[in-house]
Amino acid sequence: MSFDQPVIWLGLAGFTPEQRLQLHGLLAQLPKGGIAWKLCAFADADAWLVSGEKCRLVAADTLKIMAGLPSERTVQLDLEQVDRPVAFSLPLVSREFDPKLTFDLASLPSLLKVLQHFASWLRPLRSQYVLGGQLIARESELLPGIYHVSHNGSLLAVMDFHEWRIGISRKADPVDFEFAKWDRRPLEAHDIPAQFLRSSLTQLRWIYAQRTERDVLPTRYRSRPIYFRRAPEVPMRWLRDPQLLLLRELSVQASDFETLRQRTGLTPAQLARELASLYFAGSITTTADKAGTGAFTASTASASDESLPGRSQPGPAKPPQAAPSELAAPPRSFPKPDPTAPAQLSRK
């Protein structure tokens, strides 16, 4: 099995059109064969690149990012609660703000260094991605029960196919999973170590489908009618606008691939990725008898509010977060900080 690298989504804030073109040019020069760094909406990103020229420290732990585009809004960040890696372009206008990660817009090595830091911080997400891909590839051969995934004597993951849950070692390197052994164990071996990152097997498959450049949508979904089945079994805040649109469309009326493409305006590749994610989350089907009867609304989605993929912590469920379109509006606020995140964005 070749090592499958994920797409990691980057969000930009405060950059002018010219600066965005400059960043596009730098990203296009990155070495091939590694992580695919791609741009997306700021609220949906795994990591952020922010214009240091547009940052203003308005309080001890509150940063305001002025708009760089006519269509962009001011973003306000609570630095204590930011839950993903962030880097700021030079120069910095605010003398009071001294971030840990900065980069030069004119320097590819400078940006590359920042992206390497992002990749390290997102290592749990990348491990989930690799294991999610393996889960999809081995789906037909796996038996009900408990599996331990290990490499060189180290336990990397515990997979429970009875409870449909998984725990992954936070120290695991994504490459380790490519050479790991999958051992079927007795039911008594289902305990997940307390320090492991917990999620569901459905969430792992979602993470993979959202970040792979491979087409993993089953062939039948390109030719048969597609029906809404149920709300996806992932936290509500993972859902992005295209997925919400598809769920609402299909919950009202079954449709086929080409009709959905025309109605949503998504490219075939985009539509295939979003439908694959919904398929692995149990939300859609090509079997009419399995179709759901109710319409999809935000309130029918999962009330679980685990943090973004690769950043979740075990604990009680919390109220649902806003949909992605709502998250884009200022003032920005974020969930309780993850203890595994960098302590501070600022050195102060």
N, C-alpha and C positions, 0 to 999 in steps of 0.2 A: 504494500500500500504506500503510495507516494504521500509526502507530507503536504497536507492541504492547508494553505494559509488563509486566514479569514480576511474579510473586509472590516476595517475599523473605521467608524464614521467620525468625521471631524466637523465641528461647528465653528463658524467664524462670527465675530462681532466687532463692529467699529471700523472695519476696513473700507476704504474707498474702492470704487470700481477698478482703478488702476492697481491698487495694492492687491486686490483679489486676483487680478490677472497675473500679477507677479507670483502669488502663492500657487496658482494653478501651474505656472511654468516650473516652479521648484518641485512640486509634487510629481510632475511629469518626468522629471529627471532622476527620481529615486530608483535605486537598483531594482531590477525585475526579479521575481521569484520569491519575494518576501511578503510581508503584510501589505495588503492593498489599502492604502489610505485614501478615502474618498470623502467628498464634502456632502453634507446634508443640512437640514434645518437645525438651528442652534439647540432647540429644546430636545431634539432626538439624538444628539451626538453622544459618542462614548468619551470624547475628549474635546477640549476647546482651545482655539487659537484666538487671542484677543489683541486688539490694537492698543499698545501702550500709550499712544498719543491721545486716545479718546477716553482714557480712564481718569476718574476723579474719585478720590477718597472722601466721602461725605460724612463718614463717622469712623470710629475706631475699627470696626469690622464690616463696614458697608462700602462697596465699590459701585460706582455708577459708570456705565459704559455708554458713551454717546453714540448715536447712529452714524454709520458711515455711508449708508445708502438712503435715497429718498423713501424707499419702501420699508426701511428698517426702523424699529422703535428703540428707544433707550432701554437698556437692560440694567437692572440693579441686582447685585449679588451680595448675599450674606456670606462673607468669607469663612465664617465658622462652620457653615453648613454645606458648602460646595462638596459634592459627592463624586467628582471625577477630576482627572488631571487637567491642569490649565497652564498655558504658557502665554507670555505677553511679548509683543514685538517692541523693539527699541526704536526711538527713544521713549522713555517714560516721562510724561509731563508732570505727574504728581511726585514731588520730592518726598512726601511722607510715605509713599507706597514703595516697598522694596520686595518684589516677588522673588521666589526661589528660582523660577524658570523663566528665562527670557531668550529671545532669538533675534537675529538680524535678518530682515526681510530680503536683503541682497545676498545672503550667504546660504548656499545649500548645506555645507557642513554644520552650520549653526542650527538649521531646521532639523537636520538629520539627528543631531544630538538630542533635541527635544523629543522627537518621535521615538527614539530609543528609550527615553525615560517613560514615555506614555506606554510603550509596549511592556516594559517591566511592571509598571503599576497595574496594567490590565492583564497580567499573567493569569489570574483565576478565570477571567472571561475567556481567554484563549484556550485554557485547559477545558473549560466547558464546551467550547466550540469543537475541539478535536474529538472529545468523547461523544458529543452529540452526533457528529458525523459517523463515528464508528457504530453507534447505536442504530442509526438508520441503515447502515450497510449490513449489519448482522441481524437485523430484525427477524428475518425468516428462520434463523438457526438457533435463536435464544429460547431457552425453556423457562417456564415459571420457576421462581426461586430467588436465591440470593447469590450475587456474584461479587467476588473480590477482584479488583484490578490492581496488579502489583508489578513492580519493575525493580530488579536487583535487590530483592528482599524488602523493599519499601512499599507499604500499602498506599496506593494512589487514590482509590475510590471504593466505596461500598454501594452496590446497586441492589435495591430491593424491588423485585417485580411483583410482589404481593401488594405492597403499599404504594408502588409506583413512585418511589422517592430515591434520592441519591445524595451521597456526601462525597465531596472531593477535597483532597488535601490542598490547603492554601500554598504549601511549599512546592507542590508538584510543578515540574516544567512541562509545557505542552508537548515537547518532543518525547518525553518519557512514555506518553500514552501510545505512541506509534510502535513501541517495542514491548509494550506491557502484555502480561498474561491475564486472561480472564478465567478465573476458577469458580466453578459452581460449588457453593457451600451449603451446609445444612441451615434450616430456618433459625437455629440458635445464633448464627453468625450475622444477624441482621443489624446489630447495633452500629451506629455511626459515631465515630469519635467526636467528642465535643468541639474540638478545634477545627473540624472539617466544615467547608462551605456547603450548606444544604440547599437543595432545590428539588424539583420533580423531574422525572424523565421526560415529561412533555415539554417542560421549559428548556431542557437541553436540546431537544429536537428543534424547537422554535429558534433558539440562539443560532443553531447551525444553518437553518433555512434562511434566516435573515442576513447572514454574513458570508455565505458561500457564493462563489462566482459560477458554481456548477448549477445546471438545471436539474433540480430534484423533484419537480412536480410530476406525479404519475401521469403517464401518457393519456389515460382515459379522460383526464380533466381538460384536454384540448379538443375533444370531439363530442363528449356527452354533456347533457344538461347538468348544471351544478346547482345543488340545493343547500340552503342554510340548514345546519343541524342544531347547533347550540353556541352559546358564547364561548370564546376560547378559554382554555384552562391555563391562563397565564395572568399575572397581575395586570390590572386595567392600565396602569401607567406605561406598560410596554407597548400599548397599541398606538400606532401612528395614524395620521389622517387617511392614507390610502386604504389601510385595513378596515378602519371604521366605515369608510364609504362602501367598501365591498360587502361588509357584513349587513349594512342597512339595505343595500340594493338587493342582496340575495334573500334577506329575510322577508322582503315584500314579494319577490317573484324570482323563480328559478331562471337561470340564464346560461348561455354557453360562453366559451372563452372569447370568441370574436365579438359577440355582443357586449360583453363586459369591457373589452378593450375600447370599443367605440363609446360606450356610455361614461367611462371613467377618464378617458384620455391618457391612460397609462401605456407605456411602450410594451410590446410583448414580453420583453425580459423583466420589466418591472412587475407586470401582472403575474407572470409565472412565479416570481419570488414571493409576492404577497399571498398568492393562492397556496403555494407550498407551505408557507408558515401557518396559514389557517387550517390546511389539511392536517399537518402534524399536531396541531392544537385541538383536533377533533371538532372543528367548527363547520366544516363543509363535507359534502358527500355527493357521489354520483348515483346513489341508490335512492329512489324516490321514497321507498318504505322507511328509510332512516331519517327523512327530513323532519325538521322541527316544525311546530305549529305556531309559535309566537314570533312576533317581530323583535328584532334586535334593538336594544337601547343601551345607553351607557350603564344604566342601573342593573342590567342583566349580566354584565361582565363580572369577572372575578373580583371579589372584594378584598382579595389578598393584596397587601401593599408591600411586598418585598421590594428591596431596592433594585436598581437596574442590574441586568445580567452581570455576574461576576462580582457584584458588590453586596449581595444579600447577606443578612445575618439571621440566624435562627431566632425566633421569638414570636409573640402573639400577633395575630393579624390586626391591621389598622384600617381606618376608613379609606375608601377609594380616593385616589388622587384625581386631579383634573385631567381631561383629555389633552392630547398633544396640542391641539389648536388653542386651548385655553392657557397652556403652559407658556406659549410664546408671548403672551401679553405681559407688560410690566405692571406693577413691580414684581420681579422674579423672587420666588422663595423656594427652598428646597427642603427635603425631608431631613430628619434627624441624622447627623453625620455618622458615617460608618467608622468604627474604631480602627479598621484596617487601612483607612485612608491616610495620606500624608497629614501630619499634625497641623500644619498651617500653610497657606499660600504665601504668606509674608514671613520674612525673617524676624520681624518685630514681635 
